[in-house]
Amino acid sequence: MRSPRSQIALAIVALLLGFLVVTQVRSQAGGTGLEDRSAQDLTLLVANVSTRNDQLRGEVADLGRQLESIVAAQARGDTSAGQLRADLVRIRIWSGVDAAEGQGLRVVLRGPATAKVLADLLNELRNAGAEAIAVGGVRVVPATIAGGAPGAVSVEDTLLEDPLEVVAIGNAATMTGTLTRAGGLVAQELATNPGLGIEVTPADRLLVPATARDLAPRVAKPRL
């Protein structure tokens, strides 16, 4: 559907063209009195009519360009609005306000996983480009902290059970390569934590829930 501004511009063009047609018909239908004019007068009259027609054609062309400009501006506005909506969706997913889905990997920790092991794993996933992370079904946001003694590790006041599952959405190949490379995090943790098992499994489609935390700032205000 066309916008109201586009319809108004079209109406103006139509009215102007209609005025020109009506004026020409009336001038031809009524008595013109041209039979009493001299050749010089008729030549001048034709020249004036031609000039006026050129002016009217120019006005019609200007209105056409204005219409094109309005339509183009409307298209740009739609594109900008669409881009803003897409940016807002990405920001809400990135911040944890909305749930997320996509490819990524699943990391399962079995055995004596400590809060430090979990924190190191989360940091490594972020550095590898993870866009959304959940631990034991709890969304990880910037304020999320892992704590507790081995066997009683918790995040967001939620006690995690053994085995402990971490789900991360992002480039599966990149994150898997980062975690499992020689001398990487998995190798280090297995070497320093006897009895700990770490399983890394890429997946084409994973779901990460939204956070239950209130992320609205209480002190900071936007700077406009």
Beta strands, then each sheet from edge to edge (+ up, - down):
strand 1: 100-110
strand 2: 132-135
strand 3: 138-140
strand 4: 146-147
strand 5: 154-155
strand 6: 158-159
strand 7: 164-169
strand 8: 197-208
sheet 1: 3+ 2- 7+ 1- 8+
sheet 2: 4+ 5- 6+
end
